[in-house]
């Protein structure tokens, strides 16, 4: 009897955890803790029912031109182009695929084949960088 109760409790616990991990193609609320699945970013924070956690994270597939929350993984091949004090609890970041002649934020990685050619004081909260493709695309 004791073993049966323990088994039932463990089954409920794991079912709830896997429910929080489930991700749909459109987006899904998940509980904080496990790593964000590859190809997804956190786009919203909301109060939720995640046990000891007081918030839930909404994750969506990454795409060009999407606002993500600070703490969300920055996918390979994307740069941070804007900060948003009104998004994601005051720490939103807008990401895009790099292109020649764009301003990116200082904490954004410099994409392969690009160089910083200017610092832009009014870009990205006073920390913008202008990037250009290297001649010859190397």
C-alpha positions in Angstrom: 0.0 0.0 0.0 2.8 2.4 0.9 4.7 1.6 -2.3 1.5 2.2 -4.3 1.0 5.7 -2.8 4.6 6.6 -3.5 4.3 5.4 -7.0 1.1 7.4 -7.6 2.7 10.5 -6.2 5.8 10.1 -8.3 3.7 9.5 -11.4 1.7 12.7 -10.7 4.9 14.7 -10.1 6.5 13.6 -13.4 3.3 14.1 -15.3 3.1 17.7 -14.1 6.7 18.4 -14.9 6.5 16.9 -18.4 3.3 19.0 -19.0 5.3 22.1 -18.2 8.0 21.0 -20.7 5.6 20.4 -23.6 6.1 22.9 -26.4 3.8 23.4 -29.4 4.8 24.7 -32.7 3.0 28.0 -32.0 4.4 28.6 -28.6 3.7 27.4 -25.1 3.8 28.5 -21.4 6.5 26.5 -19.5 7.7 26.5 -15.9 11.2 28.0 -15.3 14.0 25.5 -14.6 14.6 23.2 -17.5 16.6 24.5 -20.5 14.7 26.2 -23.2 14.4 23.9 -26.2 16.8 24.7 -29.1 15.2 27.0 -31.7 12.9 28.6 -29.1 13.1 31.9 -27.2 11.3 33.4 -24.2 8.9 36.1 -25.3 6.7 36.7 -22.3 6.7 36.3 -18.5 3.4 36.0 -16.6 2.3 34.9 -13.2 1.4 31.2 -13.2 1.0 27.9 -11.5 4.5 26.5 -11.5 4.8 25.4 -7.9 7.6 27.3 -6.1 8.1 29.5 -9.2 5.8 32.6 -9.3 6.1 33.1 -13.0 5.7 31.1 -16.2 7.7 31.7 -19.4 6.1 31.8 -22.8 8.4 30.4 -25.4 8.0 30.6 -29.2 10.0 29.4 -32.2 12.7 32.0 -33.1 12.1 34.1 -36.1 13.7 37.2 -37.7 12.4 40.4 -35.9 11.1 39.1 -32.5 11.3 40.5 -29.0 12.8 38.2 -26.4 13.2 38.4 -22.7 16.6 38.9 -21.0 17.7 35.5 -19.9 16.4 33.9 -23.1 19.0 32.1 -25.1 20.2 34.2 -28.1 20.0 31.8 -31.0 23.0 31.4 -33.3 22.8 33.6 -36.3 20.9 36.5 -34.6 21.9 39.8 -33.2 20.4 42.2 -30.6 19.2 45.4 -32.3 17.1 47.1 -29.7 16.4 47.2 -26.0 12.9 47.6 -24.7 12.3 48.8 -21.1 8.6 48.0 -21.5 8.9 44.4 -22.6 9.4 41.3 -20.5 9.3 43.0 -17.1 11.6 45.8 -18.2 14.3 43.7 -19.9 13.1 43.0 -23.5 15.5 42.7 -26.4 14.7 42.8 -30.1 16.6 40.3 -32.2 17.1 40.1 -36.0 19.3 38.2 -38.5 22.3 40.4 -39.3 22.5 42.4 -42.5 25.0 44.9 -43.8 24.8 48.4 -42.3 22.8 47.7 -39.2 23.2 48.9 -35.6 23.5 46.2 -33.0 23.8 46.4 -29.2 27.2 46.2 -27.6 26.3 43.0 -25.7 25.3 41.3 -29.0 27.8 39.0 -30.6 29.6 40.2 -33.8 28.4 37.9 -36.6 31.0 36.0 -38.6 32.1 38.0 -41.6 31.1 41.4 -40.0 33.2 44.1 -38.4 32.3 47.1 -36.2 32.9 50.3 -38.1 31.4 52.9 -35.7 30.0 53.3 -32.2 26.6 54.8 -32.2 25.9 56.7 -28.9 22.2 57.0 -29.5 21.7 53.4 -30.5 20.7 50.6 -28.1 20.5 52.7 -25.0 23.8 54.5 -25.7 25.7 51.3 -26.6 25.1 50.8 -30.3 27.6 49.5 -32.8 27.4 49.9 -36.6 28.4 46.7 -38.4 29.4 46.1 -42.0 30.3 43.1 -44.0 34.1 42.6 -44.5 35.2 43.3 -48.1 35.2 40.0 -49.7 32.8 38.6 -47.1 35.5 36.8 -45.0 
